[in-house]
C-alpha cells in the first residue's frame, strides 16, 4: 500500500492520513446498522463490518491489513465517518466544497450548469471531467442534468439532510501539469437546513468546518426593493427563501473554528441586470454601466483566472450588497467566535441567463454568466484547470 496524497474524505471532509486505516472486506455482505455512518448521514445506514488499524505509538513499520489480506480484498473507508472511498482516492488530491444558501437561491441549478461549464473548460485543454463513481454519475444525471438539459424544466429543491443521505458529488478533474489526479467534491445542502439554526451541532453537517471552501449563494430577489422594481420585468419566482443574513449566521456557526475560503455568490444575476431597463431609477443608472465587471463575462477564453477582473467584480458586488442594505455581517465575513476574517471573495453569477417561465426554461434556453468564476478563483495557482505559464 502506497502513501496517500493530500486528500480528504468526500463526506466528512476530514483530512486523511496513514496513521489510522479503516476498511471493509469486499466479500462481506451488508448485515447491520453502522451507527457511525448513520450519524454522519442523518439516517440509518446498513453496511459491511468496518475494521480499523492504528499505527503503533513507537512508529515501527506496520501492515494495517490482517495477515493474508491484500489491497485487492478490501474497500478503504474513512476512519471517521466510514464513507467508502473511490478507487485510488488515497493516491490523489481533492478540493471539497460546501454549497449553502436559503431556499430558492438556485444552488441545484447552479451545480447542474457549473459541471457542464467545467466539462467545456477541461475539453479546451484536452482533458475530460468525469464522475468519480457510479453514485455521482447516476445522481448528477437524474437530479441535475436530466430535469434541466433534457426535460427543459427546473431542477427540484435539494432534500433536507435529515431526510436524505446527501451523497457527495465527486468529479475527477484529471491530471494537470504532471500532478496526481485531482477531484472536485461538492456537498449540496438543502436551504431548509440552512434556514434552521437548530441544525448547528448536527453531525451530518459537521463537514462545513473542514471544507476547503464554502459557496454561499445570495438571492437578490429576496430584497424587497429589488423585487418590487422587477415585478413587471421578469416572471414571478416560485418562492422566496429565508433572510440570507440569518442563513449566513447559521453557516458561520457551522464553520466554527474552521478556515475555509468563503465565496459569496450573488445568484440569479440576470434578474438583477434587468434593473438597467427601469427608467428614472437609481438602480437603472447603476446597472446600465456597460463598463462594469458585472455586465461582462470573460467566459472560458482565458487560460488563467483573471485576478484583476475578479477583484473588480468583488468590489462591485460588495457595493451592490451595501446598497441593498445587506448588513455589515455579510460584507465583513468574520468568525463570530474569535473575530477572524475568512479569506473571501464576492461573485455574481447567472446559471440560466434568463428567468424561467413557470416550471419551464425561458425560450432562449440556457446562457450561463460567470458560473466558473468561483471555482477558478478557488483553484487559481494550483495548476488545476489551467495550462502552465510559458
Long-range contacts (C-beta under 8 A, 24 or more apart in sequence): 1-64, 1-65, 1-71, 2-90, 2-91, 4-90, 4-91, 5-90, 5-91, 5-92, 5-93, 5-180, 6-93, 7-89, 7-90, 7-92, 7-93, 7-94, 7-183, 8-94, 8-96, 8-185, 8-210, 8-212, 9-78, 9-80, 9-81, 9-83, 9-85, 10-83, 10-85, 10-86, 10-89, 10-94, 10-96, 10-168, 10-170, 10-183, 10-185, 11-40, 11-41, 11-78, 11-81, 11-83, 11-168, 11-187, 11-207, 12-40, 12-78, 12-80, 12-81, 12-83, 12-206, 12-207, 12-210, 13-96, 13-98, 13-185, 13-187, 13-207, 13-210, 13-211, 13-212, 14-78, 14-80, 14-81, 14-210, 15-210, 16-78, 16-79, 16-90, 18-55, 19-54, 19-55, 20-52, 20-53, 20-54, 20-55, 20-79, 21-52, 21-53, 21-64, 21-65, 21-76, 21-79, 22-50, 22-51, 22-52, 22-53, 22-76, 22-77, 22-78, 22-79, 22-82, 23-50, 23-51, 23-64, 23-65, 23-74, 23-75, 23-76, 23-77, 24-48, 24-49, 24-50, 24-51, 24-74, 24-75, 24-77, 24-84, 25-49, 25-51, 25-69, 25-73, 25-74, 25-75, 26-73, 26-74, 26-75, 27-73, 34-82, 36-80, 36-81, 36-82, 37-81, 37-82, 37-83, 39-81, 39-203, 39-204, 40-81, 40-82, 40-83, 40-203, 40-204, 40-206, 41-165, 41-166, 41-204, 42-161, 42-162, 42-163, 42-164, 42-165, 42-166, 42-202, 42-204, 43-162, 43-163, 43-164, 43-165, 45-165, 47-82, 50-77, 50-82, 52-79, 86-132, 86-133, 86-170, 86-183, 88-181, 89-183, 91-180, 91-181, 92-180, 92-181, 92-182, 92-183, 93-179, 93-180, 93-181, 93-182, 93-183, 94-182, 94-183, 94-184, 94-185, 95-182, 95-183, 95-184, 95-185, 95-212, 95-213, 95-378, 95-379, 95-384, 96-185, 96-187, 96-207, 96-210, 96-211, 96-212, 96-213, 97-184, 97-185, 97-186, 97-187, 97-211, 97-212, 97-213, 97-214, 97-215, 97-378, 98-187, 98-189, 98-207, 98-208, 98-211, 98-213, 98-214, 98-215, 98-260, 99-186, 99-187, 99-188, 99-189, 99-215, 99-217, 100-189, 100-194, 100-208, 100-214, 100-215, 100-216, 100-217, 100-247, 100-251, 101-191, 101-194, 101-216, 101-217, 101-218, 101-219, 101-241, 101-244, 101-247, 101-267, 102-191, 102-194, 102-195, 102-219, 102-222, 102-241, 102-242, 102-243, 102-244, 102-247, 103-157, 103-190, 103-191, 103-192, 103-195, 103-239, 103-240, 103-241, 103-242, 104-157, 104-191, 104-219, 104-237, 104-238, 104-239, 104-240, 104-241, 105-191, 105-217, 105-218, 105-219, 105-241, 105-244, 105-267, 105-268, 106-217, 106-219, 106-267, 106-268, 106-351, 107-158, 107-188, 107-189, 107-191, 107-217, 107-267, 108-143, 108-144, 108-155, 108-156, 108-157, 108-158, 108-188, 109-148, 109-154, 109-155, 109-351, 109-352, 110-217, 110-265, 110-267, 110-349, 110-351, 110-371, 111-144, 111-169, 111-186, 111-188, 112-140, 112-144, 112-145, 112-147, 112-148, 112-149, 112-155, 112-351, 113-148, 113-351, 113-352, 113-366, 113-368, 113-371, 114-351, 114-371, 114-372, 114-375, 115-140, 115-144, 115-145, 115-171, 116-145, 116-149, 116-368, 117-300, 117-368, 117-371, 117-372, 118-171, 118-173, 118-184, 118-372, 118-375, 118-385, 120-300, 121-300, 121-372, 121-385, 122-173, 122-174, 122-385, 124-300, 125-385, 125-387, 127-173, 127-174, 127-176, 128-174, 129-171, 129-172, 129-173, 129-174, 130-171, 130-172, 130-174, 131-170, 131-171, 131-172, 132-170, 132-171, 132-172, 132-183, 133-170, 135-167, 136-167, 136-168, 136-169, 136-170, 136-171, 139-167, 139-169, 140-169, 148-361, 148-366, 149-366, 152-360, 152-361, 153-359, 153-360, 153-361, 154-238, 154-356, 154-359, 154-360, 154-361, 157-190, 157-191, 157-192, 158-188, 158-189, 158-190, 158-191, 159-190, 160-190, 160-192, 160-193, 161-189, 161-190, 161-193, 161-199, 161-202, 161-204, 161-205, 162-193, 162-202, 162-204, 166-204, 173-384, 173-385, 176-383, 176-384, 176-385, 176-386, 177-383, 177-387, 177-388, 179-383, 179-384, 182-382, 182-384, 184-375, 187-211, 191-241, 191-242, 191-247, 194-242, 194-247, 194-250, 194-251, 195-241, 195-242, 195-246, 195-247, 195-250, 196-250, 197-246, 197-249, 197-250, 197-253, 199-250, 199-254, 200-250, 200-253, 200-254, 205-254, 206-254, 208-251, 208-254, 208-255, 208-256, 208-258, 208-260, 209-254, 209-255, 209-256, 209-257, 209-258, 209-260, 210-258, 211-255, 211-258, 211-260, 212-260, 212-261, 212-378, 213-260, 213-261, 213-262, 213-263, 213-374, 213-378, 214-251, 214-255, 214-260, 214-261, 214-262, 214-263, 215-263, 215-265, 215-374, 216-247, 216-248, 216-251, 216-262, 216-263, 216-264, 216-265, 217-265, 217-267, 218-244, 218-264, 218-265, 218-266, 218-267, 218-321, 218-326, 218-330, 219-244, 219-267, 219-268, 220-266, 220-267, 220-268, 220-269, 220-271, 220-272, 220-324, 221-268, 221-271, 223-324, 223-325, 223-326, 225-283, 225-324, 225-325, 226-271, 226-272, 226-275, 226-283, 226-324, 229-275, 229-278, 229-281, 229-283, 230-271, 230-274, 230-275, 233-274, 233-277, 233-278, 234-271, 234-274, 234-355, 235-355, 235-356, 235-357, 235-358, 237-355, 238-359, 244-326, 244-330, 245-326, 245-327, 245-329, 245-330, 248-329, 248-330, 249-329, 249-336, 252-333, 252-335, 252-336, 253-336, 255-335, 255-342, 256-337, 257-335, 257-337, 257-338, 259-340, 259-342, 259-343, 260-342, 261-342, 261-343, 261-344, 261-345, 261-378, 262-333, 262-342, 262-343, 262-344, 262-345, 263-344, 263-345, 263-346, 263-347, 263-374, 263-377, 263-378, 264-317, 264-321, 264-330, 264-333, 264-344, 264-345, 264-346, 264-347, 265-346, 265-347, 265-348, 265-349, 265-374, 266-317, 266-320, 266-321, 266-346, 266-347, 266-348, 266-349, 267-349, 267-350, 267-351, 268-350, 268-355, 269-294, 269-348, 269-349, 269-350, 269-369, 269-370, 270-350, 270-352, 270-353, 270-354, 270-355, 270-369, 271-350, 271-355, 272-320, 272-348, 273-350, 286-320, 286-323, 292-316, 294-320, 294-348, 297-369, 297-370, 300-372, 303-386, 303-387, 304-380, 304-386, 304-389, 305-373, 305-376, 305-377, 305-379, 305-380, 305-386, 307-380, 310-345, 310-373, 310-377, 313-346, 313-347, 313-348, 313-370, 313-373, 314-345, 314-346, 314-347, 316-348, 317-346, 317-347, 317-348, 318-346, 321-346, 345-374, 345-377, 347-373, 347-374, 347-377, 349-373, 349-374
